[in-house]
Amino acid sequence: MPQLDTSTWFATISSMILALFVIFQLKISKLSYTLNPTPKTLSKRNRTNPWESKWTKIYSPLLLPQQL
């Protein structure tokens, strides 16, 4: 049974890692970021919901009188 030749694995894996590193560096270097980001002004929305104008009360079933 022939033996697997692993003598070139180190060179292959090393060159692959180096190539991936170079590719990612080139991809990252093409990204552009804004130098001075400005805050976005948010306009406050005035929505009136029907439940905002009413008083609502939540009844717990344990606080209600027991019905026999």
PyMOL Python script that loads the backbone (N, CA, C, O; Angstrom):
from pymol import cmd

cmd.read_pdbstr("""\
ATOM      1  N   MET A   1       0.852  -1.174   0.000  1.00  0.00           N
ATOM      2  CA  MET A   1       0.000   0.000   0.000  1.00  0.00           C
ATOM      3  C   MET A   1       0.901   1.242   0.000  1.00  0.00           C
ATOM      4  O   MET A   1       1.771   1.375   0.861  1.00  0.00           O
ATOM      5  N   PRO A   2       0.699   2.135  -0.947  1.00  0.00           N
ATOM      6  CA  PRO A   2       1.591   3.313  -1.036  1.00  0.00           C
ATOM      7  C   PRO A   2       1.328   4.296   0.105  1.00  0.00           C
ATOM      8  O   PRO A   2       0.201   4.451   0.576  1.00  0.00           O
ATOM      9  N   GLN A   3       2.378   4.936   0.520  1.00  0.00           N
ATOM     10  CA  GLN A   3       2.284   5.931   1.586  1.00  0.00           C
ATOM     11  C   GLN A   3       1.882   7.281   0.987  1.00  0.00           C
ATOM     12  O   GLN A   3       2.225   7.602  -0.151  1.00  0.00           O
ATOM     13  N   LEU A   4       1.147   8.063   1.782  1.00  0.00           N
ATOM     14  CA  LEU A   4       0.722   9.385   1.346  1.00  0.00           C
ATOM     15  C   LEU A   4       1.894  10.353   1.495  1.00  0.00           C
ATOM     16  O   LEU A   4       2.496  10.460   2.563  1.00  0.00           O
ATOM     17  N   ASP A   5       2.202  11.045   0.418  1.00  0.00           N
ATOM     18  CA  ASP A   5       3.327  11.979   0.432  1.00  0.00           C
ATOM     19  C   ASP A   5       2.871  13.303   1.046  1.00  0.00           C
ATOM     20  O   ASP A   5       2.097  14.043   0.439  1.00  0.00           O
ATOM     21  N   THR A   6       3.351  13.591   2.240  1.00  0.00           N
ATOM     22  CA  THR A   6       2.947  14.816   2.942  1.00  0.00           C
ATOM     23  C   THR A   6       4.048  15.866   2.940  1.00  0.00           C
ATOM     24  O   THR A   6       3.980  16.829   3.705  1.00  0.00           O
ATOM     25  N   SER A   7       5.038  15.702   2.114  1.00  0.00           N
ATOM     26  CA  SER A   7       6.162  16.636   2.139  1.00  0.00           C
ATOM     27  C   SER A   7       5.781  18.019   1.612  1.00  0.00           C
ATOM     28  O   SER A   7       6.417  19.008   1.976  1.00  0.00           O
ATOM     29  N   THR A   8       4.764  18.106   0.771  1.00  0.00           N
ATOM     30  CA  THR A   8       4.403  19.415   0.200  1.00  0.00           C
ATOM     31  C   THR A   8       3.242  20.080   0.948  1.00  0.00           C
ATOM     32  O   THR A   8       2.821  21.181   0.595  1.00  0.00           O
ATOM     33  N   TRP A   9       2.734  19.412   1.970  1.00  0.00           N
ATOM     34  CA  TRP A   9       1.582  19.982   2.678  1.00  0.00           C
ATOM     35  C   TRP A   9       1.920  21.299   3.360  1.00  0.00           C
ATOM     36  O   TRP A   9       1.116  22.230   3.316  1.00  0.00           O
ATOM     37  N   PHE A  10       3.062  21.399   3.975  1.00  0.00           N
ATOM     38  CA  PHE A  10       3.429  22.628   4.681  1.00  0.00           C
ATOM     39  C   PHE A  10       3.496  23.799   3.720  1.00  0.00           C
ATOM     40  O   PHE A  10       2.983  24.876   4.024  1.00  0.00           O
ATOM     41  N   ALA A  11       4.106  23.612   2.586  1.00  0.00           N
ATOM     42  CA  ALA A  11       4.217  24.697   1.601  1.00  0.00           C
ATOM     43  C   ALA A  11       2.839  25.064   1.053  1.00  0.00           C
ATOM     44  O   ALA A  11       2.546  26.244   0.857  1.00  0.00           O
ATOM     45  N   THR A  12       1.998  24.074   0.807  1.00  0.00           N
ATOM     46  CA  THR A  12       0.661  24.330   0.273  1.00  0.00           C
ATOM     47  C   THR A  12      -0.199  25.096   1.272  1.00  0.00           C
ATOM     48  O   THR A  12      -0.848  26.079   0.912  1.00  0.00           O
ATOM     49  N   ILE A  13      -0.205  24.650   2.517  1.00  0.00           N
ATOM     50  CA  ILE A  13      -1.028  25.306   3.534  1.00  0.00           C
ATOM     51  C   ILE A  13      -0.497  26.702   3.835  1.00  0.00           C
ATOM     52  O   ILE A  13      -1.278  27.636   4.018  1.00  0.00           O
ATOM     53  N   SER A  14       0.819  26.852   3.886  1.00  0.00           N
ATOM     54  CA  SER A  14       1.399  28.169   4.152  1.00  0.00           C
ATOM     55  C   SER A  14       1.066  29.155   3.049  1.00  0.00           C
ATOM     56  O   SER A  14       0.702  30.298   3.324  1.00  0.00           O
ATOM     57  N   SER A  15       1.189  28.721   1.805  1.00  0.00           N
ATOM     58  CA  SER A  15       0.886  29.640   0.701  1.00  0.00           C
ATOM     59  C   SER A  15      -0.609  29.965   0.653  1.00  0.00           C
ATOM     60  O   SER A  15      -0.988  31.077   0.282  1.00  0.00           O
ATOM     61  N   MET A  16      -1.457  29.008   1.023  1.00  0.00           N
ATOM     62  CA  MET A  16      -2.899  29.273   1.043  1.00  0.00           C
ATOM     63  C   MET A  16      -3.239  30.305   2.111  1.00  0.00           C
ATOM     64  O   MET A  16      -4.029  31.217   1.867  1.00  0.00           O
ATOM     65  N   ILE A  17      -2.638  30.163   3.305  1.00  0.00           N
ATOM     66  CA  ILE A  17      -2.895  31.127   4.375  1.00  0.00           C
ATOM     67  C   ILE A  17      -2.381  32.509   3.999  1.00  0.00           C
ATOM     68  O   ILE A  17      -3.044  33.513   4.259  1.00  0.00           O
ATOM     69  N   LEU A  18      -1.216  32.563   3.394  1.00  0.00           N
ATOM     70  CA  LEU A  18      -0.664  33.846   2.954  1.00  0.00           C
ATOM     71  C   LEU A  18      -1.552  34.483   1.889  1.00  0.00           C
ATOM     72  O   LEU A  18      -1.790  35.690   1.933  1.00  0.00           O
ATOM     73  N   ALA A  19      -2.044  33.699   0.941  1.00  0.00           N
ATOM     74  CA  ALA A  19      -2.919  34.233  -0.109  1.00  0.00           C
ATOM     75  C   ALA A  19      -4.228  34.740   0.478  1.00  0.00           C
ATOM     76  O   ALA A  19      -4.708  35.801   0.080  1.00  0.00           O
ATOM     77  N   LEU A  20      -4.814  34.000   1.417  1.00  0.00           N
ATOM     78  CA  LEU A  20      -6.050  34.458   2.061  1.00  0.00           C
ATOM     79  C   LEU A  20      -5.816  35.741   2.840  1.00  0.00           C
ATOM     80  O   LEU A  20      -6.662  36.636   2.824  1.00  0.00           O
ATOM     81  N   PHE A  21      -4.697  35.843   3.514  1.00  0.00           N
ATOM     82  CA  PHE A  21      -4.373  37.058   4.254  1.00  0.00           C
ATOM     83  C   PHE A  21      -4.275  38.257   3.316  1.00  0.00           C
ATOM     84  O   PHE A  21      -4.815  39.325   3.605  1.00  0.00           O
ATOM     85  N   VAL A  22      -3.588  38.077   2.201  1.00  0.00           N
ATOM     86  CA  VAL A  22      -3.436  39.172   1.234  1.00  0.00           C
ATOM     87  C   VAL A  22      -4.797  39.554   0.645  1.00  0.00           C
ATOM     88  O   VAL A  22      -5.096  40.739   0.498  1.00  0.00           O
ATOM     89  N   ILE A  23      -5.610  38.570   0.313  1.00  0.00           N
ATOM     90  CA  ILE A  23      -6.928  38.859  -0.265  1.00  0.00           C
ATOM     91  C   ILE A  23      -7.788  39.638   0.720  1.00  0.00           C
ATOM     92  O   ILE A  23      -8.427  40.619   0.340  1.00  0.00           O
ATOM     93  N   PHE A  24      -7.815  39.215   1.983  1.00  0.00           N
ATOM     94  CA  PHE A  24      -8.617  39.929   2.975  1.00  0.00           C
ATOM     95  C   PHE A  24      -8.068  41.325   3.238  1.00  0.00           C
ATOM     96  O   PHE A  24      -8.842  42.257   3.457  1.00  0.00           O
ATOM     97  N   GLN A  25      -6.763  41.483   3.221  1.00  0.00           N
ATOM     98  CA  GLN A  25      -6.198  42.820   3.406  1.00  0.00           C
ATOM     99  C   GLN A  25      -6.599  43.743   2.266  1.00  0.00           C
ATOM    100  O   GLN A  25      -6.901  44.915   2.488  1.00  0.00           O
ATOM    101  N   LEU A  26      -6.601  43.218   1.048  1.00  0.00           N
ATOM    102  CA  LEU A  26      -7.012  44.045  -0.087  1.00  0.00           C
ATOM    103  C   LEU A  26      -8.494  44.390  -0.007  1.00  0.00           C
ATOM    104  O   LEU A  26      -8.889  45.508  -0.340  1.00  0.00           O
ATOM    105  N   LYS A  27      -9.313  43.446   0.428  1.00  0.00           N
ATOM    106  CA  LYS A  27     -10.748  43.721   0.569  1.00  0.00           C
ATOM    107  C   LYS A  27     -10.997  44.770   1.638  1.00  0.00           C
ATOM    108  O   LYS A  27     -11.812  45.674   1.449  1.00  0.00           O
ATOM    109  N   ILE A  28     -10.301  44.655   2.760  1.00  0.00           N
ATOM    110  CA  ILE A  28     -10.505  45.598   3.855  1.00  0.00           C
ATOM    111  C   ILE A  28      -9.987  46.979   3.481  1.00  0.00           C
ATOM    112  O   ILE A  28     -10.575  47.984   3.882  1.00  0.00           O
ATOM    113  N   SER A  29      -8.910  47.048   2.727  1.00  0.00           N
ATOM    114  CA  SER A  29      -8.349  48.355   2.375  1.00  0.00           C
ATOM    115  C   SER A  29      -9.247  49.130   1.418  1.00  0.00           C
ATOM    116  O   SER A  29      -9.122  50.350   1.317  1.00  0.00           O
ATOM    117  N   LYS A  30     -10.151  48.449   0.713  1.00  0.00           N
ATOM    118  CA  LYS A  30     -11.049  49.135  -0.214  1.00  0.00           C
ATOM    119  C   LYS A  30     -12.278  49.715   0.479  1.00  0.00           C
ATOM    120  O   LYS A  30     -13.011  50.505  -0.117  1.00  0.00           O
ATOM    121  N   LEU A  31     -12.507  49.330   1.730  1.00  0.00           N
ATOM    122  CA  LEU A  31     -13.662  49.867   2.447  1.00  0.00           C
ATOM    123  C   LEU A  31     -13.410  51.319   2.801  1.00  0.00           C
ATOM    124  O   LEU A  31     -12.299  51.695   3.177  1.00  0.00           O
ATOM    125  N   SER A  32     -14.438  52.124   2.678  1.00  0.00           N
ATOM    126  CA  SER A  32     -14.294  53.529   3.036  1.00  0.00           C
ATOM    127  C   SER A  32     -15.219  53.844   4.202  1.00  0.00           C
ATOM    128  O   SER A  32     -16.390  53.466   4.205  1.00  0.00           O
ATOM    129  N   TYR A  33     -14.679  54.537   5.180  1.00  0.00           N
ATOM    130  CA  TYR A  33     -15.426  54.944   6.353  1.00  0.00           C
ATOM    131  C   TYR A  33     -15.521  56.458   6.368  1.00  0.00           C
ATOM    132  O   TYR A  33     -14.622  57.157   5.899  1.00  0.00           O
ATOM    133  N   THR A  34     -16.623  56.953   6.914  1.00  0.00           N
ATOM    134  CA  THR A  34     -16.751  58.410   7.014  1.00  0.00           C
ATOM    135  C   THR A  34     -15.833  58.902   8.126  1.00  0.00           C
ATOM    136  O   THR A  34     -15.745  58.285   9.188  1.00  0.00           O
ATOM    137  N   LEU A  35     -15.161  59.994   7.880  1.00  0.00           N
ATOM    138  CA  LEU A  35     -14.203  60.496   8.854  1.00  0.00           C
ATOM    139  C   LEU A  35     -14.898  61.148  10.035  1.00  0.00           C
ATOM    140  O   LEU A  35     -14.538  60.893  11.185  1.00  0.00           O
ATOM    141  N   ASN A  36     -15.894  61.991   9.765  1.00  0.00           N
ATOM    142  CA  ASN A  36     -16.609  62.685  10.830  1.00  0.00           C
ATOM    143  C   ASN A  36     -18.084  62.341  10.755  1.00  0.00           C
ATOM    144  O   ASN A  36     -18.836  63.029  10.066  1.00  0.00           O
ATOM    145  N   PRO A  37     -18.510  61.320  11.430  1.00  0.00           N
ATOM    146  CA  PRO A  37     -19.935  60.986  11.375  1.00  0.00           C
ATOM    147  C   PRO A  37     -20.756  62.041  12.105  1.00  0.00           C
ATOM    148  O   PRO A  37     -20.378  62.501  13.183  1.00  0.00           O
ATOM    149  N   THR A  38     -21.864  62.411  11.518  1.00  0.00           N
ATOM    150  CA  THR A  38     -22.732  63.401  12.139  1.00  0.00           C
ATOM    151  C   THR A  38     -23.945  62.684  12.718  1.00  0.00           C
ATOM    152  O   THR A  38     -24.464  61.748  12.110  1.00  0.00           O
ATOM    153  N   PRO A  39     -24.394  63.115  13.882  1.00  0.00           N
ATOM    154  CA  PRO A  39     -25.563  62.465  14.468  1.00  0.00           C
ATOM    155  C   PRO A  39     -26.817  62.782  13.664  1.00  0.00           C
ATOM    156  O   PRO A  39     -27.001  63.888  13.157  1.00  0.00           O
ATOM    157  N   LYS A  40     -27.652  61.788  13.569  1.00  0.00           N
ATOM    158  CA  LYS A  40     -28.884  61.947  12.818  1.00  0.00           C
ATOM    159  C   LYS A  40     -29.940  62.566  13.728  1.00  0.00           C
ATOM    160  O   LYS A  40     -30.136  62.117  14.857  1.00  0.00           O
ATOM    161  N   THR A  41     -30.610  63.589  13.234  1.00  0.00           N
ATOM    162  CA  THR A  41     -31.652  64.213  14.047  1.00  0.00           C
ATOM    163  C   THR A  41     -32.934  63.415  13.895  1.00  0.00           C
ATOM    164  O   THR A  41     -33.432  63.192  12.791  1.00  0.00           O
ATOM    165  N   LEU A  42     -33.443  62.998  15.024  1.00  0.00           N
ATOM    166  CA  LEU A  42     -34.657  62.202  15.019  1.00  0.00           C
ATOM    167  C   LEU A  42     -35.834  63.102  15.372  1.00  0.00           C
ATOM    168  O   LEU A  42     -35.819  63.798  16.388  1.00  0.00           O
ATOM    169  N   SER A  43     -36.834  63.077  14.533  1.00  0.00           N
ATOM    170  CA  SER A  43     -38.028  63.869  14.818  1.00  0.00           C
ATOM    171  C   SER A  43     -38.960  63.044  15.700  1.00  0.00           C
ATOM    172  O   SER A  43     -39.200  61.862  15.451  1.00  0.00           O
ATOM    173  N   LYS A  44     -39.463  63.684  16.711  1.00  0.00           N
ATOM    174  CA  LYS A  44     -40.340  62.982  17.639  1.00  0.00           C
ATOM    175  C   LYS A  44     -41.717  62.849  17.007  1.00  0.00           C
ATOM    176  O   LYS A  44     -42.318  63.828  16.564  1.00  0.00           O
ATOM    177  N   ARG A  45     -42.196  61.618  16.976  1.00  0.00           N
ATOM    178  CA  ARG A  45     -43.507  61.370  16.391  1.00  0.00           C
ATOM    179  C   ARG A  45     -44.562  61.492  17.477  1.00  0.00           C
ATOM    180  O   ARG A  45     -44.449  60.892  18.546  1.00  0.00           O
ATOM    181  N   ASN A  46     -45.572  62.264  17.190  1.00  0.00           N
ATOM    182  CA  ASN A  46     -46.672  62.424  18.137  1.00  0.00           C
ATOM    183  C   ASN A  46     -47.842  61.592  17.667  1.00  0.00           C
ATOM    184  O   ASN A  46     -48.691  62.045  16.899  1.00  0.00           O
ATOM    185  N   ARG A  47     -47.864  60.380  18.142  1.00  0.00           N
ATOM    186  CA  ARG A  47     -48.982  59.503  17.815  1.00  0.00           C
ATOM    187  C   ARG A  47     -49.887  59.422  19.028  1.00  0.00           C
ATOM    188  O   ARG A  47     -49.422  59.288  20.160  1.00  0.00           O
ATOM    189  N   THR A  48     -51.146  59.502  18.785  1.00  0.00           N
ATOM    190  CA  THR A  48     -52.076  59.351  19.895  1.00  0.00           C
ATOM    191  C   THR A  48     -52.745  57.998  19.773  1.00  0.00           C
ATOM    192  O   THR A  48     -53.463  57.719  18.812  1.00  0.00           O
ATOM    193  N   ASN A  49     -52.499  57.188  20.742  1.00  0.00           N
ATOM    194  CA  ASN A  49     -53.112  55.865  20.784  1.00  0.00           C
ATOM    195  C   ASN A  49     -54.347  55.931  21.668  1.00  0.00           C
ATOM    196  O   ASN A  49     -54.381  56.721  22.611  1.00  0.00           O
ATOM    197  N   PRO A  50     -55.346  55.133  21.391  1.00  0.00           N
ATOM    198  CA  PRO A  50     -56.557  55.214  22.210  1.00  0.00           C
ATOM    199  C   PRO A  50     -56.314  54.889  23.676  1.00  0.00           C
ATOM    200  O   PRO A  50     -57.025  55.391  24.547  1.00  0.00           O
ATOM    201  N   TRP A  51     -55.305  54.044  23.962  1.00  0.00           N
ATOM    202  CA  TRP A  51     -55.079  53.682  25.357  1.00  0.00           C
ATOM    203  C   TRP A  51     -54.258  54.716  26.106  1.00  0.00           C
ATOM    204  O   TRP A  51     -54.148  54.636  27.330  1.00  0.00           O
ATOM    205  N   GLU A  52     -53.678  55.687  25.405  1.00  0.00           N
ATOM    206  CA  GLU A  52     -52.906  56.705  26.104  1.00  0.00           C
ATOM    207  C   GLU A  52     -53.802  57.718  26.800  1.00  0.00           C
ATOM    208  O   GLU A  52     -53.407  58.300  27.810  1.00  0.00           O
ATOM    209  N   SER A  53     -54.989  57.933  26.278  1.00  0.00           N
ATOM    210  CA  SER A  53     -55.862  58.936  26.866  1.00  0.00           C
ATOM    211  C   SER A  53     -56.784  58.356  27.931  1.00  0.00           C
ATOM    212  O   SER A  53     -57.466  59.115  28.620  1.00  0.00           O
ATOM    213  N   LYS A  54     -56.825  57.066  28.084  1.00  0.00           N
ATOM    214  CA  LYS A  54     -57.706  56.432  29.054  1.00  0.00           C
ATOM    215  C   LYS A  54     -56.902  55.839  30.200  1.00  0.00           C
ATOM    216  O   LYS A  54     -55.728  55.498  30.058  1.00  0.00           O
ATOM    217  N   TRP A  55     -57.570  55.729  31.336  1.00  0.00           N
ATOM    218  CA  TRP A  55     -56.965  55.029  32.458  1.00  0.00           C
ATOM    219  C   TRP A  55     -57.351  53.567  32.336  1.00  0.00           C
ATOM    220  O   TRP A  55     -58.527  53.218  32.236  1.00  0.00           O
ATOM    221  N   THR A  56     -56.363  52.749  32.346  1.00  0.00           N
ATOM    222  CA  THR A  56     -56.656  51.316  32.261  1.00  0.00           C
ATOM    223  C   THR A  56     -56.235  50.661  33.554  1.00  0.00           C
ATOM    224  O   THR A  56     -55.217  51.023  34.144  1.00  0.00           O
ATOM    225  N   LYS A  57     -57.005  49.717  33.983  1.00  0.00           N
ATOM    226  CA  LYS A  57     -56.700  49.005  35.205  1.00  0.00           C
ATOM    227  C   LYS A  57     -56.644  47.521  34.888  1.00  0.00           C
ATOM    228  O   LYS A  57     -57.520  46.981  34.212  1.00  0.00           O
ATOM    229  N   ILE A  58     -55.623  46.883  35.376  1.00  0.00           N
ATOM    230  CA  ILE A  58     -55.463  45.457  35.138  1.00  0.00           C
ATOM    231  C   ILE A  58     -55.884  44.733  36.405  1.00  0.00           C
ATOM    232  O   ILE A  58     -55.342  44.974  37.484  1.00  0.00           O
ATOM    233  N   TYR A  59     -56.843  43.855  36.262  1.00  0.00           N
ATOM    234  CA  TYR A  59     -57.335  43.111  37.409  1.00  0.00           C
ATOM    235  C   TYR A  59     -56.637  41.763  37.472  1.00  0.00           C
ATOM    236  O   TYR A  59     -56.609  41.007  36.501  1.00  0.00           O
ATOM    237  N   SER A  60     -56.088  41.489  38.613  1.00  0.00           N
ATOM    238  CA  SER A  60     -55.489  40.183  38.825  1.00  0.00           C
ATOM    239  C   SER A  60     -56.588  39.206  39.202  1.00  0.00           C
ATOM    240  O   SER A  60     -57.434  39.543  40.030  1.00  0.00           O
ATOM    241  N   PRO A  61     -56.611  38.025  38.635  1.00  0.00           N
ATOM    242  CA  PRO A  61     -57.660  37.062  38.982  1.00  0.00           C
ATOM    243  C   PRO A  61     -57.674  36.698  40.461  1.00  0.00           C
ATOM    244  O   PRO A  61     -58.716  36.304  40.985  1.00  0.00           O
ATOM    245  N   LEU A  62     -56.554  36.820  41.132  1.00  0.00           N
ATOM    246  CA  LEU A  62     -56.501  36.472  42.544  1.00  0.00           C
ATOM    247  C   LEU A  62     -57.130  37.560  43.416  1.00  0.00           C
ATOM    248  O   LEU A  62     -57.543  37.284  44.543  1.00  0.00           O
ATOM    249  N   LEU A  63     -57.207  38.799  42.903  1.00  0.00           N
ATOM    250  CA  LEU A  63     -57.778  39.884  43.687  1.00  0.00           C
ATOM    251  C   LEU A  63     -59.288  40.034  43.490  1.00  0.00           C
ATOM    252  O   LEU A  63     -59.941  40.752  44.247  1.00  0.00           O
ATOM    253  N   LEU A  64     -59.835  39.379  42.503  1.00  0.00           N
ATOM    254  CA  LEU A  64     -61.275  39.458  42.268  1.00  0.00           C
ATOM    255  C   LEU A  64     -62.016  38.649  43.328  1.00  0.00           C
ATOM    256  O   LEU A  64     -61.474  37.675  43.850  1.00  0.00           O
ATOM    257  N   PRO A  65     -63.248  39.041  43.650  1.00  0.00           N
ATOM    258  CA  PRO A  65     -64.004  38.235  44.615  1.00  0.00           C
ATOM    259  C   PRO A  65     -64.314  36.870  44.025  1.00  0.00           C
ATOM    260  O   PRO A  65     -64.594  36.731  42.834  1.00  0.00           O
ATOM    261  N   GLN A  66     -64.256  35.892  44.872  1.00  0.00           N
ATOM    262  CA  GLN A  66     -64.487  34.529  44.388  1.00  0.00           C
ATOM    263  C   GLN A  66     -65.958  34.320  44.087  1.00  0.00           C
ATOM    264  O   GLN A  66     -66.842  34.709  44.851  1.00  0.00           O
ATOM    265  N   GLN A  67     -66.183  33.702  42.963  1.00  0.00           N
ATOM    266  CA  GLN A  67     -67.566  33.410  42.561  1.00  0.00           C
ATOM    267  C   GLN A  67     -67.850  31.942  42.850  1.00  0.00           C
ATOM    268  O   GLN A  67     -67.172  31.045  42.349  1.00  0.00           O
ATOM    269  N   LEU A  68     -68.875  31.723  43.674  1.00  0.00           N
ATOM    270  CA  LEU A  68     -69.198  30.350  44.046  1.00  0.00           C
ATOM    271  C   LEU A  68     -70.366  29.829  43.270  1.00  0.00           C
ATOM    272  O   LEU A  68     -70.772  28.683  43.461  1.00  0.00           O
TER     273      LEU A  68
END
""", "prot")
cmd.dss("prot")
cmd.show_as("cartoon", "prot")
cmd.util.cbc("prot")
cmd.orient("prot")
